[in-house]
């Protein structure tokens, strides 16, 4: 698959890194040995020429001479270069052991020379050695990472580009495609730092190899044809041979056999042109191998002489070396300081500019966030306030015996209002999830009663579609759990609602089965199953997108498309996930897992679900509300529980009534003309600090929670409210403590 590897890797690496050595980037730290004498440079140039011609015998001779001279001069940097070039000679002759030995010596002397560029290049050499000849991709990638890290550290963009390039080739060969793609992106961004045309062509070709391996033939063809055009402009035959081979394979795998055949013919043309050079190079390799032993003796003798000479020079000239090193260090320090000062000045200017841009963007973001928050607050208040009246009045009228003939009409009215309320809540919940503004409210709850409450909520929709609903709770599920029951309700309500919408004349199952259990904690698998229209497998991911709708010729339901996205987002924030099993025409099953605390039997105060409303009889409550319909709804709900009600239409009246008469509790609307609920509460607190005052609000609680409690109010009720919770909150605050709950046996006695 990765044919470019065998051509581009050794040649491009060798050529590009040698070119890199000749360059002297200004941001590197150099030792004195890096200043090359003219004789060293000539030997380097000759070695490069012979190597690229495939004359490895001559290249070996020149590199032996280079190494002997460098050892005699105790020039660490050029010793590193000599060993490195020998390593590539041995690599070309497929002598892995000698190649590895010379690369390791190259690495050691690169470190001695204190040349970070040389060290980084050596890491790249070792990576190529392990990848090409040893097929040890794991070790190769370790050396690639070292090379990239060091090139980044010394800010050598050209070297970094080549390091990324070689890493791509190794990763592709190792079939680590994610790593290969990451380095492809990085290498493409750095192509401007490598002026060699083979680099740009190689990047395009490697993109083609990547997409070919991923079976994305369309993208593979785009990159491979782009590489072919560039290589043909530059008349690069060897590159064209490799690229045409890959291109023909891509076409063949797509079934485009005629085009694949044409590409294969072009590959063979370039292969024939290059075959003679390859044969000549192999012959040269064979002939050169016979002289390796003799050359090694020369190197070993030069190494021994270098060690002895180094010891003599060290003992005689230690003081001179110290003085020279000190002078050089002082000069380097001065130059580095000057460079750093100039660079710091530029960075400070850039930082100031970026700070100004950041502050501008920050202000704009805050402005947009405030506008969004204000919009949702306004929507919440303006929609929930009239809905409170519609839902409340329809609930009251349903209980009126005189309107039995209109019961179905009233049910339809209440269902429509409840649906609209659910839509508003979904929109607001999506906003809260996206802003990570959800609260984790933990409380005790009975799972069976929660399931029954949810089932009751869909009574009208169930009857409308002629469906049955069954609750199945395993006997192993604990009776009383502690956790976020509100979150569970939101999840199940959305899933059951979704099942009701797409099921007719069928059955909907709500199930709970424990999957792990311990004395104090349990994990439960919840599932909602229906016998509805089902979902096609290719639509599984699409249905969790916001505002998406499932289309069917048999069934057409137009909703908001928010239910399933809300479920997925809520589960994501709970470290859980939604599982879907479905088949068209056979229904769907949505399931998820959540963990809860298991309450002990001794916690009797939490094993209750009802409260005594007789305590509310003849209690006096002041209703402060400017909306006439809301006044009627709230008053009738309270009067049904024996409460004596007084209505104040604004904050001014509320203060006046509170001064004249003693009330057991005040229900205070927040948004009113003349004087709002906050102002009225503050004034009442000046002469009656103990009376319970409950805030009535249709806006999001998070926006006003702190202000409500700081003003002196005792609790919060959100409109439109659940009647049971509404009465429970009033009873709790009138008593001045938590509601005295009644156990199951006592409740039967009532």
Secondary structure, DSSP 8 states (H G I E B T S, - for coil): --THHHHHHHHHHHHHHHHHHHS--TTS---GGGS--HHHHHHHHHHHHHHHHT-HHHHHHHHHHHHHHHHHTT-HHHHHHHHHHHHHHHHHTT-HHHHHHHHHHHHHHHHHTT-HHHHHHHHHHHHHHHHHTS--HHHHHHHHHHHHHHHHHTT-HHHHHHHHHHHHHHHHHTT-HHHHHHHHHHHHHTGGG---HHHHHHHHHHHHHHHHHTT-HHHHHHHHHHHHHHHHHHT-HHHHHHHHHHHHHHHHHTT-HHHHHHHHHHHHHHHHHHHHHHHHHHHHHHHHHTTHHHHHHHHHHHHHHHHHHHHHHHHHHHHHHHHHHHHHHHHHHHHHHHHHHHHHHHHHHHHHHHHHHHHHHHHHHHHHHHHHHHHHHHHHHHHHHHHHHHHHHHHHHHT-GGGGGGHHHHHHHHHHHHHHHHHHHHHHHHHHHHTT------EEEEHHHHHHHHHHHTHHHHHHTT-EEEEEE-TTS-SEEEE-HHHHHHHHHHHHHHHHHT-SSSEEEEEEEEEEE-SSEEEEEEEEEE-SS---GGGTTGGGSTT-----SS------S-HHHHHHHHHHHTT---EEEE-TTS-EEEEEEEEEEE--TT-GGGS--EE-GGGGTT-EEEEE-S-HHHHHHHHHHHHTTT-EEEEESSHHHHHHHHHHS--SEEEEESS-SSS-HHHHHHHHHHH-SSSEEEEEESS-HHHHHHHHHHHT--EEEESS--HHHHHHHHHHHHHTSS--EE-HHHHHH-
